[in-house]
Amino acid sequence: MIAVSFLTELFAFLAVLSGSTLLVLIYLDNRKVRIDDGIAKFRRHIDALSPEARRNSVHFNNPDDRRE
């Protein structure tokens, strides 16, 4: 009887431990910055620039458009 109680408590403890570990991993995964976030931030920054500044940024980053 004591062994059954011990096993029940052990499995309950492992279930709680596994569940809390899973929650922590999900939280840490959602907290990470994704590459798409950086791309969206860059596009918002470019869109906020004036047309003259945007032209210079696009010209500088476009190798086909460079004229020396």
N, CA, C and O atoms as a MOPAC input file, in Angstrom:
PM7 MOZYME 1SCF
protein

 N      0.81500 1    -1.18700 1     0.00000 1
 C      0.00000 1     0.00000 1     0.00000 1
 C      0.86300 1     1.25700 1     0.00000 1
 O      0.54900 1     2.23700 1    -0.67600 1
 N      1.94400 1     1.21900 1     0.75900 1
 C      2.83200 1     2.37800 1     0.81600 1
 C      3.52400 1     2.57100 1    -0.52800 1
 O      3.73200 1     3.70500 1    -0.95900 1
 N      3.88200 1     1.47500 1    -1.19400 1
 C      4.55800 1     1.57100 1    -2.48600 1
 C      3.63700 1     2.18900 1    -3.53200 1
 O      4.08900 1     2.97200 1    -4.36800 1
 N      2.36600 1     1.85000 1    -3.49600 1
 C      1.41800 1     2.41900 1    -4.44900 1
 C      1.27700 1     3.91200 1    -4.20300 1
 O      1.22000 1     4.69000 1    -5.15500 1
 N      1.22200 1     4.32000 1    -2.96400 1
 C      1.11600 1     5.73000 1    -2.62400 1
 C      2.37200 1     6.48200 1    -3.07400 1
 O      2.28800 1     7.59100 1    -3.60100 1
 N      3.53200 1     5.86400 1    -2.85900 1
 C      4.78900 1     6.48600 1    -3.27100 1
 C      4.84400 1     6.65300 1    -4.78200 1
 O      5.23500 1     7.71200 1    -5.27300 1
 N      4.45700 1     5.62200 1    -5.52400 1
 C      4.46700 1     5.70600 1    -6.98700 1
 C      3.48200 1     6.75600 1    -7.48700 1
 O      3.77200 1     7.47700 1    -8.44100 1
 N      2.33700 1     6.84200 1    -6.85600 1
 C      1.34800 1     7.84700 1    -7.24800 1
 C      1.90200 1     9.25000 1    -7.03100 1
 O      1.76300 1    10.11700 1    -7.89500 1
 N      2.52400 1     9.47200 1    -5.88700 1
 C      3.11300 1    10.78100 1    -5.60700 1
 C      4.27500 1    11.08300 1    -6.54900 1
 O      4.44600 1    12.22200 1    -6.98200 1
 N      5.06500 1    10.07200 1    -6.86200 1
 C      6.19000 1    10.26300 1    -7.78100 1
 C      5.69200 1    10.66100 1    -9.16700 1
 O      6.21000 1    11.60800 1    -9.75800 1
 N      4.71000 1     9.96400 1    -9.68400 1
 C      4.17300 1    10.28700 1   -11.00900 1
 C      3.46600 1    11.64400 1   -11.01000 1
 O      3.52400 1    12.37300 1   -12.00000 1
 N      2.80900 1    11.97800 1    -9.92100 1
 C      2.17200 1    13.29300 1    -9.82800 1
 C      3.23200 1    14.39300 1    -9.82800 1
 O      3.06400 1    15.41500 1   -10.49400 1
 N      4.30700 1    14.19400 1    -9.09800 1
 C      5.40300 1    15.16100 1    -9.07700 1
 C      6.03000 1    15.30300 1   -10.45500 1
 O      6.29200 1    16.41900 1   -10.90400 1
 N      6.27400 1    14.19200 1   -11.12900 1
 C      6.85900 1    14.23700 1   -12.47300 1
 C      5.92400 1    14.91600 1   -13.46600 1
 O      6.38600 1    15.61900 1   -14.36600 1
 N      4.62600 1    14.71700 1   -13.31700 1
 C      3.66200 1    15.37100 1   -14.20500 1
 C      3.67600 1    16.88200 1   -13.99900 1
 O      3.65500 1    17.64400 1   -14.96600 1
 N      3.71300 1    17.31200 1   -12.75000 1
 C      3.76400 1    18.75200 1   -12.46200 1
 C      5.08000 1    19.34000 1   -12.95800 1
 O      5.09200 1    20.43000 1   -13.52900 1
 N      6.17000 1    18.64200 1   -12.74800 1
 C      7.47800 1    19.10400 1   -13.20800 1
 C      7.52300 1    19.20300 1   -14.73300 1
 O      8.02900 1    20.18500 1   -15.27500 1
 N      7.00300 1    18.20300 1   -15.41700 1
 C      6.97700 1    18.22300 1   -16.88100 1
 C      6.09000 1    19.34300 1   -17.40800 1
 O      6.45000 1    20.02600 1   -18.36700 1
 N      4.94400 1    19.53100 1   -16.78800 1
 C      4.04000 1    20.59800 1   -17.21300 1
 C      4.64600 1    21.97300 1   -17.02400 1
 O      4.52600 1    22.83200 1   -17.89800 1
 N      5.29400 1    22.19100 1   -15.89100 1
 C      5.90800 1    23.50200 1   -15.66000 1
 C      7.09300 1    23.72900 1   -16.59100 1
 O      7.31400 1    24.85300 1   -17.04100 1
 N      7.85500 1    22.68300 1   -16.88600 1
 C      8.95300 1    22.80600 1   -17.84500 1
 C      8.42000 1    23.14700 1   -19.22600 1
 O      9.00100 1    23.97700 1   -19.92600 1
 N      7.34000 1    22.52800 1   -19.62100 1
 C      6.72800 1    22.81800 1   -20.91500 1
 C      6.25600 1    24.26800 1   -20.98400 1
 O      6.45000 1    24.93300 1   -22.00100 1
 N      5.64500 1    24.75900 1   -19.92400 1
 C      5.19500 1    26.15600 1   -19.90300 1
 C      6.36800 1    27.13000 1   -20.00400 1
 O      6.27800 1    28.14100 1   -20.70000 1
 N      7.45900 1    26.82700 1   -19.31600 1
 C      8.64100 1    27.69200 1   -19.38800 1
 C      9.21500 1    27.68800 1   -20.79800 1
 O      9.58700 1    28.74200 1   -21.31400 1
 N      9.29300 1    26.53000 1   -21.42400 1
 C      9.82600 1    26.45000 1   -22.78600 1
 C      8.94000 1    27.18800 1   -23.78100 1
 O      9.44800 1    27.84800 1   -24.68700 1
 N      7.64200 1    27.08800 1   -23.62700 1
 C      6.72300 1    27.81800 1   -24.51600 1
 C      6.89200 1    29.31800 1   -24.31500 1
 O      6.90600 1    30.07600 1   -25.28400 1
 N      7.01900 1    29.74900 1   -23.07200 1
 C      7.21800 1    31.17500 1   -22.79400 1
 C      8.51700 1    31.67400 1   -23.42300 1
 O      8.53400 1    32.73700 1   -24.04400 1
 N      9.59900 1    30.92000 1   -23.26800 1
 C     10.88200 1    31.34300 1   -23.82600 1
 C     10.86000 1    31.33900 1   -25.34800 1
 O     11.49800 1    32.18700 1   -25.97400 1
 N     10.14800 1    30.41100 1   -25.94900 1
 C     10.06500 1    30.35900 1   -27.40700 1
 C      9.27400 1    31.54200 1   -27.95100 1
 O      9.63800 1    32.09700 1   -28.98800 1
 N      8.22000 1    31.93400 1   -27.28400 1
 C      7.41300 1    33.06500 1   -27.74200 1
 C      8.10900 1    34.39400 1   -27.51100 1
 O      7.76800 1    35.38800 1   -28.15200 1
 N      9.07000 1    34.42900 1   -26.61700 1
 C      9.77300 1    35.65500 1   -26.28400 1
 C     10.86800 1    35.97800 1   -27.29600 1
 O     11.28800 1    37.13100 1   -27.39700 1
 N     11.32600 1    35.00600 1   -28.02800 1
 C     12.42900 1    35.21000 1   -28.96500 1
 C     12.03200 1    36.15500 1   -30.08300 1
 O     10.87400 1    36.19800 1   -30.49800 1
 N     13.00300 1    36.90500 1   -30.56300 1
 C     12.79200 1    37.78900 1   -31.70500 1
 C     12.96600 1    36.95500 1   -32.96200 1
 O     13.96500 1    36.25300 1   -33.11600 1
 N     12.02900 1    37.03100 1   -33.82600 1
 C     12.07300 1    36.27000 1   -35.06200 1
 C     12.65700 1    37.13000 1   -36.17500 1
 O     12.62500 1    38.35700 1   -36.09000 1
 N     13.19200 1    36.49700 1   -37.22200 1
 C     13.77200 1    37.21300 1   -38.35100 1
 C     12.70800 1    38.04200 1   -39.05200 1
 O     13.00400 1    39.12100 1   -39.56600 1
 N     11.48000 1    37.55400 1   -39.08000 1
 C     10.40400 1    38.31100 1   -39.72500 1
 C     10.12400 1    39.61200 1   -38.98300 1
 O      9.74700 1    40.60700 1   -39.60100 1
 N     10.30600 1    39.61500 1   -37.66000 1
 C     10.10900 1    40.83900 1   -36.88700 1
 C     11.11900 1    41.89900 1   -37.29900 1
 O     10.77900 1    43.07700 1   -37.41100 1
 N     12.35800 1    41.48300 1   -37.52400 1
 C     13.38600 1    42.42400 1   -37.95300 1
 C     13.11400 1    42.97700 1   -39.33700 1
 O     13.33500 1    44.16000 1   -39.59500 1
 N     12.63500 1    42.11800 1   -40.23100 1
 C     12.31600 1    42.56400 1   -41.58900 1
 C     11.16000 1    43.55400 1   -41.55200 1
 O     11.20100 1    44.57600 1   -42.23800 1
 N     10.14100 1    43.26800 1   -40.76800 1
 C      8.99600 1    44.17900 1   -40.66200 1
 C      9.42500 1    45.51000 1   -40.04900 1
 O      8.95900 1    46.56800 1   -40.47100 1
 N     10.29900 1    45.45900 1   -39.06800 1
 C     10.79200 1    46.69100 1   -38.44300 1
 C     11.58600 1    47.51600 1   -39.45400 1
 O     11.44700 1    48.73900 1   -39.50200 1
 N     12.41200 1    46.86000 1   -40.25600 1
 C     13.18300 1    47.56800 1   -41.28000 1
 C     12.25600 1    48.21000 1   -42.30700 1
 O     12.47000 1    49.35400 1   -42.70900 1
 N     11.23700 1    47.48500 1   -42.72800 1
 C     10.30200 1    48.05000 1   -43.71400 1
 C      9.54600 1    49.24500 1   -43.14700 1
 O      9.33100 1    50.23100 1   -43.85200 1
 N      9.13800 1    49.16700 1   -41.88000 1
 C      8.47800 1    50.31600 1   -41.25400 1
 C      9.41800 1    51.51200 1   -41.18500 1
 O      8.99700 1    52.65200 1   -41.38200 1
 N     10.68700 1    51.25000 1   -40.90500 1
 C     11.67000 1    52.32500 1   -40.84000 1
 C     11.85800 1    52.97000 1   -42.21500 1
 O     11.89700 1    54.19500 1   -42.32600 1
 N     11.97200 1    52.16100 1   -43.24200 1
 C     12.12700 1    52.68800 1   -44.60200 1
 C     10.88100 1    53.47000 1   -45.00900 1
 O     10.98900 1    54.53400 1   -45.61800 1
 N      9.70800 1    52.95500 1   -44.67900 1
 C      8.47000 1    53.65600 1   -45.03400 1
 C      8.34800 1    54.99700 1   -44.30900 1
 O      7.70500 1    55.91800 1   -44.81400 1
 N      8.95800 1    55.11200 1   -43.13900 1
 C      8.87400 1    56.35600 1   -42.38200 1
 C      9.82700 1    57.42700 1   -42.90600 1
 O      9.67600 1    58.60200 1   -42.57200 1
 N     10.79400 1    57.04000 1   -43.71400 1
 C     11.74600 1    58.00900 1   -44.24500 1
 C     11.09700 1    58.89700 1   -45.29300 1
 O     10.10100 1    58.52900 1   -45.91600 1
 N     11.67500 1    60.05600 1   -45.46900 1
 C     11.20200 1    60.94200 1   -46.53100 1
 C     11.58800 1    60.34000 1   -47.88000 1
 O     12.47700 1    59.49000 1   -47.93300 1
 N     10.94700 1    60.75700 1   -48.96800 1
 C     11.28400 1    60.18800 1   -50.28500 1
 C     12.75700 1    60.37300 1   -50.65900 1
 O     13.34500 1    59.49000 1   -51.28300 1
 N     13.35900 1    61.50300 1   -50.28900 1
 C     14.76800 1    61.72000 1   -50.62200 1
 C     15.67000 1    60.75800 1   -49.85100 1
 O     16.59200 1    60.17000 1   -50.41600 1
 N     15.40000 1    60.60900 1   -48.57600 1
 C     16.20000 1    59.69600 1   -47.76200 1
 C     15.97800 1    58.25500 1   -48.19600 1
 O     16.91700 1    57.45900 1   -48.21100 1
 N     14.74900 1    57.91800 1   -48.54600 1
 C     14.45000 1    56.56500 1   -49.00700 1
 C     15.19300 1    56.28200 1   -50.30600 1
 O     15.72400 1    55.18600 1   -50.48600 1
 N     15.23800 1    57.24100 1   -51.19900 1
 C     15.92000 1    57.06300 1   -52.47900 1
 C     17.40100 1    56.77500 1   -52.24100 1
 O     17.97200 1    55.89900 1   -52.89000 1
 N     18.02900 1    57.51000 1   -51.31100 1
 C     19.44300 1    57.27900 1   -51.01400 1
 C     19.66700 1    55.91100 1   -50.38700 1
 O     20.64900 1    55.24400 1   -50.71200 1
 N     18.78500 1    55.47900 1   -49.50100 1
 C     18.93500 1    54.16800 1   -48.86800 1
 C     18.76800 1    53.05200 1   -49.87700 1
 O     19.54300 1    52.09600 1   -49.88400 1
 N     17.76600 1    53.16700 1   -50.72700 1
 C     17.52900 1    52.13200 1   -51.73100 1
 C     18.65600 1    52.13600 1   -52.74600 1
 O     19.10000 1    51.07200 1   -53.17800 1
 N     19.12800 1    53.31400 1   -53.13400 1
 C     20.22200 1    53.42100 1   -54.09900 1
 C     21.48900 1    52.79500 1   -53.53100 1
 O     22.21100 1    52.10100 1   -54.24700 1
 N     21.76700 1    53.03300 1   -52.25100 1
 C     22.96900 1    52.49700 1   -51.63300 1
 C     22.91800 1    50.97500 1   -51.52800 1
 O     23.95300 1    50.32100 1   -51.65300 1
 N     21.75000 1    50.40400 1   -51.30600 1
 C     21.62000 1    48.96200 1   -51.10800 1
 C     21.33600 1    48.19200 1   -52.38700 1
 O     21.29300 1    46.96200 1   -52.35800 1
 N     21.14500 1    48.86600 1   -53.49400 1
 C     20.85000 1    48.19900 1   -54.75700 1
 C     22.09600 1    48.24700 1   -55.64300 1
 O     22.40200 1    49.30600 1   -56.19100 1
 N     22.82700 1    47.13700 1   -55.80200 1
 C     24.07400 1    47.16800 1   -56.57500 1
 C     23.85100 1    47.46000 1   -58.06100 1
 O     24.74800 1    47.98400 1   -58.72100 1
 N     22.67600 1    47.13100 1   -58.59600 1
 C     22.42400 1    47.39000 1   -60.01400 1
 C     22.22000 1    48.87100 1   -60.28600 1
 O     22.41200 1    49.32800 1   -61.41300 1
 N     21.83700 1    49.61800 1   -59.27200 1
 C     21.49400 1    51.02200 1   -59.45000 1
 C     22.66500 1    51.95600 1   -59.14700 1
 O     22.55300 1    53.16800 1   -59.32500 1
 N     23.77400 1    51.40400 1   -58.69500 1
 C     24.92100 1    52.24800 1   -58.33800 1
 C     25.60200 1    52.75100 1   -59.60400 1
 O     25.87900 1    51.99700 1   -60.53700 1
 N     25.85200 1    54.01900 1   -59.59800 1
 C     26.58900 1    54.63300 1   -60.71300 1
 C     27.78300 1    55.35400 1   -60.12800 1
 O     27.64600 1    56.21500 1   -59.25900 1
 N     28.94100 1    54.99500 1   -60.61100 1
 C     30.14200 1    55.62700 1   -60.06600 1
 C     30.83300 1    56.42600 1   -61.12800 1
 O     31.86900 1    57.03600 1   -60.86400 1

